[in-house]
Amino acid sequence: MKREQAIIIGGGMAGKLIAAAISPYFLHVQILEKDPQPENKNTVRKGIPQAHHIHALLHAGDHALERLFPGFQKDMIKRGSIKIDSLRDLAWFHHGVWKLRYKSGYPTLLQTRPLLETYIEERVNQTANITYVYGTKVQSFLLTDDQSKVCGVEVLKENKINKVSGDLVIDTSGSVSFTKGWLEKQGKTVPEEKVDIGLCYATRKFTLPEPPNDFKIKIIYPNPAKETIGGTLSMIENNQCIVTLNGYLNSLNPAEVKDEQGFIHKTAMLPLPDIYQELQKGTSESETAIYKVPHIMWRHFERVNLPAGLVVAGDSICRIDPVFGQGMSIAALEALAIRDYIASTSPTGQLKKLQKQLAKIIAPAWLMVLCEDFRFDEVKGKKPLGLKVLQWYVKQIFLLSAKNKSIYKDLVRVTNLVSPAALLFKPATIIEVLKLKKEDVEKIDS
């Protein structure tokens, strides 16, 4: 028997995906979005300033979206997404070496966020029992008389306060997190891990006279701790490319890349000149879009006694370093986990077990990010136990991925959230790590 209504706070990617995932189990699903409806499909909403930048899905995200929206990949390709082989078409300079490139059979898609989000919203809107309500700000949770269960929300729309009832409320309101603020007003604290990274993104679109013939996406990653600025050039729809500069520890000054010449000049300062050389032939098609991530954080809602009937997901739980492209894929995996949980149990009771499942999805990605972000000396935050040993081991994996196909393929599966990190600790891999010559590592570090 279907439950009456689910309410989702926030209409971003996580909210849309979760709505689609749970729609078979409710008579009605309402997505409440505080921003007004965009004027057209290419408009970036105020609430998602990161939408100007590169959005390539990880393999786990691609697989999850195909499960949520059958035909997703074929449809996106028809709309202009570029299908690539993740190893053959990706030129990745990482920790001073180029990763191997060969036909792997691991496809993924390149596109702009508006193209991706517009398609997902259309698929959501095709689901009869999902209602997308723009311009609606949630003011408070509604609780049962004994205060033990969330039974809806109080909202402000067109200067009027209304009450919306729901059997289940899911907070995907983003990094500000409505639930966090609501709990703090009651004197409750959500345990939080926070790491200051001082990240700044700068992005422009370009048209090239001819697309590059030897890659579809090129990543020049800084070699920490000496280098802090990296860049990516990715082909996108309409025969254009997106170029993004990312600088850690406030090393990328937005004023210096505001105009076209300043932006191109900054690409010349990357560890390699490849992107700069491509842009010499290109024409800028946009202004510079800036997106800042002063810190990343993980709020441990799984450690909080939340009222029954309430789940927190998406960026409301974890704002992760966007350089690693994990955010949307994590949201898709969370959507599937919520769907499976609701399919097997009642969502009207305590959902602590589900909240813990969402934390388990985040944990490996969070550790991967910390391992890399803490390579920059001035990054501040709580370091996980054994970090130095983990960083040493992972760096050997990075170096080996420049010459060992098997290890690189395993690395891709782990970083794309398809396989657990244990895959990188197979006996054969450990032997190869220990065999790596000390002078090879020192050569990269010099």
N, C-alpha and C positions, 0 to 999 in steps of 0.2 A: 504493500500500500504506500502511495506517495505521500510525503509530508506536504504541508500547505505552502509555505513560502520561505525562501532563503534570501537574505539581504547581503549584498557585497558592498563594502565601503571602498570606493576608489575604482575608477574605470580605466586604469592603465593596463599594461599587458597582463600582469598577474590576475587582476580582476576579471578581465575578459576570458582568460584561459580557465580559471576556476569556475566561472559561470557556465561555460560550455561543458566542463567536466561533470558538474553536479546536476545539470538540468534534467537528466532522466529520472531523478529521484525526488523532484519537487513539482508541485502544480505550477508554481510561479517562482521565478528568480528575478530580483530587482538589483540592478547595478546603479549605485548612487554616486555620481561624479560631480565634484564641486565646480569644475571649469564649465564655461558655456560650450555649446556644441561648435566645433570648428566650422568656419565658413565654407571651406572646401577640403577635399581629401588630402591635399598637399600641405595643408596648414599644420604647423606644429603647435600643440596645445601648450599653454603657459606652464602647466604642471609637469611637462616632460621636456625640459630644456636639453636633455641628453639626446633627444631624437634627431638632432642635426648630424650626429656623428655616426661612425661606422657601426653597422649591426649585422655581423655574420654569426649565424647560429652555430653552437657546438653540435656535435653529432647527437648527443643526448636530447638536445632541444629539437632538432629536426625529427628524430624518431618520435618524440612525445607529441609534437604538433601533427604528425601524420596519423597518430592514434586518435587524437582529439578531433581532427578534421580530415577524414579520409580524402585523398586526392590533393592534399596540401602542396606537395612538391611540384606536381604537374601543373597545378593551377598557378603557382607562383612563377614558374618558368614562362608560362604563357603571358604573364603580366610584365615580364621583364627581368625577373631575378636571373642571375647568372649561376648556372650549375658548374661546380668545379670539382676536380679530384683534389682532396685535401692535402695530399702530399706532392703530387706532380705539379699542380698549379699554384702552390704556395711557395714563394721564395722567402725564407725566414732566416735572418741573421740574428743569432741569439748567443749571448755570452762569448762573442768573438769568433764564432764559427757559423758557417752556413749549414743548415739542416740538409739531410739527404733529400733528393727529389726523385720520385719514381711513381709509376702507376700503382695505386694502392687499392682502388675500388671503394674508397671511403668518400662518398660525395657529400657536398654541403652547398649552401646557397649564399650568394652575396646580393645585397639589396639595401635600399635606404629603409630607415625605420617607418616613415610614412607609408611606403608601399606595403610593408609587412603588416603594420597595425591596421591599415585600411582593409586589407583582405580579411584579417581575423575578425574585425568588427562586423564586416558584411556577413561572415559565416555565423557569428553570434546573433546578428539581427534576423537571420533566416530561421533561428530556433524560436518557435512560436511562443514558448512560455518564458522567454527572457525579455525583460524590459530594461532599456538603457535610459536613465533619467539624468540629463545634464543640469547644470546650474543648481545643484542640491547639496547643501552643506550639512553634514551630520553634526548635531549639537551635543547629543548625549545618548547613552544607552538607556533603554527602558528595562526595568528589572521587575521580577515577580515580587509579590508582597513580602516574601521572606528574604529578598535580596540575593538569592542563591543562583538565579538563572537570568540570562539576558533573553528578553522576549520581544525585542524590537529596538527601534531607534527613534529619536526625536530629531527632526530635520528642519532646516530653514530653506525655503524656496520662495522666491518672489516676495520677500519680506513677510512671509507667513510661516508660523510654526505648525508643523504637522507631525503626527505620530504614525509610524509605519511598523506594523507587527510582523514578526518573523520567528520561525522555529529554530533557525540557525542564522547567526551573524558572523561574517568573515571580514576581518579588517585587512584590506590591501591598500591602505591610504598612502603608503609610501614612507620615505625615511623619517618624516616628521612623526608619523605613527599616532593616529587618533587614540588608540587604546593606551599607549604609554602616557599621553597627556591626561587621559581620563583617570588612570590609576594614580598618577602623581597628585591630582586634586584631592584624592582620598587619603593622601599620606602614604601611599604604597610605592615601593621602588622596584624597578625591573633591573635585575643584574645585567650589566652591559660590558662587553669588551670593545675598546675603542683604540684605534691606532692612527696617529697623525701622519699623513703621507704628503700633504701639500701638493696634491695632483692638480694640474691644469691641462685641459684639452683645448686645442684650437683646430678648427676644421674649415676647409673650403672645398667647394666642388670645382672641378676643372673638366674641360673637354680637350682631349688629345687628338692631333691630326690622324694618328693611327694608334689603335690599342697596342699595348706591349705584346710582342709575339712569344715571349718566353715566360710569362707569368700572368695570373689574374689578380693576385694580391701579393704585395711585398711588405714585409715587416722588418724594420731596422730597430732592434731592441737595444736600449743602452746597456753597457756592460758595467754593472755596479761594482764598487762604490764610486769609481772615478767618473763615470758618465751618468747623467740624470735625464737626458732628453732623447726620446725615440720618435719614430714616425712610421706611418703606414699609408700605403697607397693601395686602394681597392677599387676595382672596376665595379660599376653599378649599372642600373638600368639607363636607357636612353643614350648609350654610348658615352657615358660620362664616368668620371672617377671621383672618389672622395679621398682627400688627403688629410690625415689627422696627425698633428704633433701632440705628444704627451710629455709633460715635464714634471718630475717629482721634486719635492722639497722646495716648491715655489721658484723653481729655476726657469720656468717659462713665463715671461712677462707679457700679459695680454696686449699692452700698448705697443710692444715691438712687432706684433704679428697682426695688427689691426687692418693694415692695408695690404694689397696684393704683393707689393715689392718686399715689404717687411716679412711677410709670411714666407715667400720663396727664399729670401735671404736666410731665414732661420733653418730651412731644410738643408741648406749648404753646410750647416754646422752639425748635422747628424754624424754618427760614427762612420757612415759611408756616404758617398755622393749620389747614390743611385736615384733617389727620389728627386733631388735637385735637378739632375740631368733630364729626367722625364718632364719636369715642369718647364724647362726651357722651351719646349715645343708646344706647351699647352696654353689654353685661354681660361682665365678664371670665370666661373659662372655664378659666383655667390659672394656675399660678404663673409668675413671670418666669424664663425660662431664659437663662442667661448663657453666652456662648462668646467666648473671647479668642484673638486672633491677634496675638501680640506682633510677629511678623515674617513675611515671606514669603520663600521661598527656591526656588532652582532648582539642583539638584545635577546636574552635567554628567557623568553616567555614560558618555555617548558619548565622552568623552575618556579613559576608563579602560580598561585592558586586562582586561576581565572574563573569567573562565573560559568556555570554550565551554559551550553549553547553558543559559546564564543570561541572563535579560532583566529589567530593572527598569522598572516602569510606574506610572501613577497618581500619588498623592501621594508615593510613595517618591521620585519624580523631582522633582516640583514642587508646592509648596504655594502656591497663588495667592490673591490677595485675593478673599475670597468675596463681597464687595459686587458684583462684576461677574458673578457667577453662571456662571462658566466651567468650574468644576471637573468636574462630571459630564459635560458635553459634551466636554471634552478627553479624559476617560476613555473615552467612547464612540468617539471618533475614533481613539484609540490601539488600542482593541479591533479595529476594522476594519483598521487598518494591520497589526497582528500577524497577523490572519487571512489577509490577502492575502499577506503575506510567507511564512507557513508553507505556504500553498497553492501557492506557486511555487518553494519551495526546501526544503532539509532543515534542520530546526531543531536538528540534533545538532551542528552545527559552530559556528564563530564567528558571533556575532550582532551584530557591531559596526555593520553596515550598517542593521539594523533599529533598533538603539538610536539611530542618527543620524536615522532617519526619525521616531522619537518626539520627538526634540529639535526637529525642524522643525515638528511640530504645536504644540509649546509656544511656540516663539519669537515668533510674532505676538501671541499673547495676553499673553505676558510683557511685551512692549514696550508694548502698550496700557495695561496696569496701571501700569507704571513712569511712563508719560507722565502719568497722572492722580495717582498717589500722590505723586509728587515735586512736585506743585503745593502741597502742604503744606510749609511752610518747614522744619519740624523733623524731617521724615522723613530717616532716615540710611541711606546705602548708596551703592554705586557707580552713578553716573549714566551712561547711555549717551551716546555721542558725538552732538552735535547736538540734545540734548534741548530746549534753549530754543527753537530754531527749530521743532522738531516740536510742542512745546506751543502755540506761537503759532498754527501752521497748524491744528492740531486744534481749538483753541478757536474759530477762525473757522468751521470746519465745524459745531461745536455751535450757534453763533449762527445760522448759515444754516439749520440744521435746524428752526428755528422758523418759517421762511417759504418754504423752497424744497423742494417735494415730492421732486424728483429726487435732490437731495443727501441729504435725510433717508433716503430709501429705500436709497441706497448706504451710508450710515452704518450703517443697521440690518443690512444684509447683511455688512458687515465686522465689526461688534461681535458678531454672531451666528455668526461663524466660518464663514460660507458662502462669502464671497468674500475674496480677498487685499486687503491694505491699499492696493495700487496703484489700486484702484477709486476711491479718494478723491483721486487725483492726475490725473484726466482733465483735458485742456486746458480744457474748459468749466467744470469745478469750480474750477480754479486761477484762471480769469478772475473767477468770482464771488467768490472769496476776496479777490482784490486789489481788487475794487470795493467791498467792505464798508467803510462809512464809519467813520473813526476815532472819531467821536463816538458811534457805536452801541456800539462796544467799551467806550469809557470810561464810557458810561452804565451798562452792566452791572457794571463793576468798582467803581463808586462806591457 
